[in-house]
Amino acid sequence: MVALVIRRSIQSVVVMLVVALLAFTLFRYVGDPVAMMVGQDTSLVERAALREKLGLNDPVPLQFARFVVNTAQGQFGISYQIGRPVAELLVERMPATLELSLVAALFALFIGIPMGVYTALNPKKWLSTVFLTISLIGISLPTFLIGILLILLFGVVLGWLPTFGRGEVVQLGWWTTGFLTASGWKSLLMPAFTLGMFQLTLIMRLVRSEMLEVLLTDYIKFARARGLSNRAVNFGHALKNTLVPVITITGLQLGSIIAFAIITETVFQWPGMGLLFIQAISLVDIPIMSAYLVLIAMFFVVINLIVDILYHVVDPRLRVDVRGAQG
Amino acid sequence: MCVAPRGNAVRHAQRVLDSLHRFFDGDIWYSFKQSRVTVTAAVVTAVLVLSALFAPLISLQDPFDPAALDLMDAFTPPVWAADGSWEFPLGTDNQGRDLYSAILYGSRLSLLIGFASVVFALTIGVGLGLVAGYLGGAVDAVIMRIADVQISFPGILIALLIDGVARAVLPNERHDELVVYVLILAIGLSQWVQFARTVRGSTMVERNKEYVLAARVIGVSRPRIMLRHILPNVMGPVLVIATVSLAVAILTEATLSFLGVGVPPTQPSLGTLIRIGQDFLFSGEWWIVIFPGATLAVLVLAANLLGDWLRDAFNPKLR
């Protein structure tokens, strides 16, 4: 177990270093950082001074080392377009993205799992067919189209929900939250639904296929033979074993939710990190691009690491050889 | 190669006919005919692909040609609305572009980018998979580690990133003409992993079979063994992945264009049209979004259904 944790941690560090190298290359070699930062009328002397101050004349490995150290401390440089430290911008935008992703993930889990269980237990009922059709549509309709259709229906035609922004937010220290106001919740509904829809269909299909498989196993038959109630068999025995892969996949999907938030945030003009990143790409604002890259990679690497380790904790079959060795 | 003798050509044609016969008598064709949903999906896909292919013949104007557009025609509603006209059956966008023609040309662009990026991903993925599976050892380890890292990130993020870098590297004024290639590169590179993993798996099984051993004994070179002997035997699952990848690729292109980092509005793809339309939702011009959106959804749904069916048809366990 300890060996596994160490091995996986080393792997994660290597991945992060590779990502950092990518981000560094992007920052250092795409365009001239000095030309991007100064105005047209800056003299050559001033430019040379800035170049020296930024350390761009040092050997490249040294520059990379400095980049890694700075990044690890959360210093991502200054945005070319906005002219403020990137770290500050990210911190400002992060609560919006995280709140949206959290609500979307909970929505996907708490609707997706029951839907999956229902379709597995009652495959012949008409409601199952409805659920499966919804899931197929959910997979085929692009996220942004779902968002636009929602805006058209609830925003334009019915006029019930706001179509952009976060509504009123409350400041809690450095964190801004939309959870405490009615308009915040109203603004959150459509984006969270849009973002959660794809994950919901994924979770539902996964739960369904896992559950169908588990229901065919011998211990379920045995449980029925013992005369246990349907409820005890279905939920006490079958669902419990279904949830192991579901937990893993959901964990891994958490990262994709944050990534897919880019699209949702663009549709609803949600002031999160994704919107910042998209704007940075179209304006070639490289410090923001590379910072976002590093941050997202870190999310993914940490989540993958935790899921991998959890998997070994939850699934005893993966520990067999270790226990065998211990005696 | 030299010109094949006549007899050879006839024999070749005969062989093709034979395999066609076998195909139509076989269970794959049978299972295809049995599934009404699949037949519908295939017909829909065929219609969409053909109309995209022959867009210049069946469209009413060339939507990519600024001279053909008249701003006075902008925001004409579809023909059944009060002030619609047969000149623009599905209405026009903000530039006075006929939406019906724009959708035809747009799906042409979407399909082109989709197909090309799948072919690109397939070539890289199958190539690396073959090499990794056949050679094993350090080469295998390196390729598969890269694949492991890449697969833990969603494809759209990778494509977005490659697109963003290309945007930064290329000079601004050349970006519009190169954008199609950039998109093919970005989407293709975001999808090779699945091909590589599958092909590597089947190659490792095939490698130890007797026909490969026989080929090695008579001194066939490694590249030839991989391409002529192993490749044909690992292509089955690759076709299934390719169909599903096509749906994903079309979606990715549409998403990138919608986000404003894909095809520019001067030559709109389906995603770009939807992006244009989103700005006019609130003023009531719903048709600019709805028609391209519906086309995109139907296209992707059909490709997904075909992929689902192919996966089942090629899976001997389910037969």
Interface residues (C-beta under 8 A of the other chain):
Chain A: V15 V18 L26 V30 G31 L136 I137 I139 S140 L141 P142 T143 F144 L145 I148 L149 I151 L152 G155 V156 T163 L252 G255 S256 A259 F260 I262 I263 T266 V267 I278 I281 S282 V284 I286 M289 L293 I296 A297 F300 V301 N304
Chain B: V149 S152 F153 P154 I156 L157 L160 L161 D163 G164 V165 R167 A168 V169 A247 L251 A254 T255 F258 L259 G260 V261 I274 G277 Q278 L281 F282 G284 W286 V289 I290 G293 L296 A297 V300 L301 N304 L305
